[in-house]
Structures are given as structure tokens and as C-alpha cells.
Amino acid sequence: MRQRWVSRAEFRELVAKGLITDDSTLAAFALLAMDGLPAD
């Protein structure tokens, strides 16, 4: 597992490419998005 800071846009891109598949990470991001996380 590797860790580093990424922008929201890069995070979305990594998810779309299938490079981020960790269920806890994706669930946390989904909860933030549902709570009104602003777009980049």
C-alpha cells in the first residue's frame, strides 16, 4: 500500500481508472461528497 496527498480531481481520476479500490477510502469519500464536499 502506498500513501500520498492528491487533489480531489486526481483522486476522482484514480478511482475512475480503477487504481483506488479500497472500500473504506471510497466509502469515506462518498460520505464527504454526500455531505456537500465542494468540487475542485
FENTANOR-V403673 format. One record per residue. N is the residue number from 1. RES is the residue in one small letter. SS is DSSP state (H for helix, E for strand, - for the rest). D_LAST is the distance of its C-alpha to the last C-alpha in Angstrom with 1 decimal. Layout:
BEGIN
n->(N N)
res->(RES RES)
ss->(SS SS)
d_last->(D_LAST D_LAST)
END
This chain:
BEGIN
n->(1 2 3 4 5 6 7 8 9 10 11 12 13 14 15 16 17 18 19 20 21 22 23 24 25 26 27 28 29 30 31 32 33 34 35 36 37 38 39 40)
res->(m r q r w v s r a e f r e l v a k g l i t d d s t l a a f a l l a m d g l p a d)
ss->(- - - - - - - H H H H H H H H H - - - - - - H H H H H H H H H H H H - - - - - -)
d_last->(25.6 23.2 20.6 18.0 14.6 11.7 7.9 6.3 6.4 9.9 10.8 10.5 12.4 14.9 15.6 16.1 18.5 20.3 19.9 18.7 21.3 22.0 22.5 21.8 18.4 17.4 19.0 17.2 13.8 15.2 16.5 13.4 11.8 15.1 15.1 12.2 9.2 6.5 3.8 0.0)
END
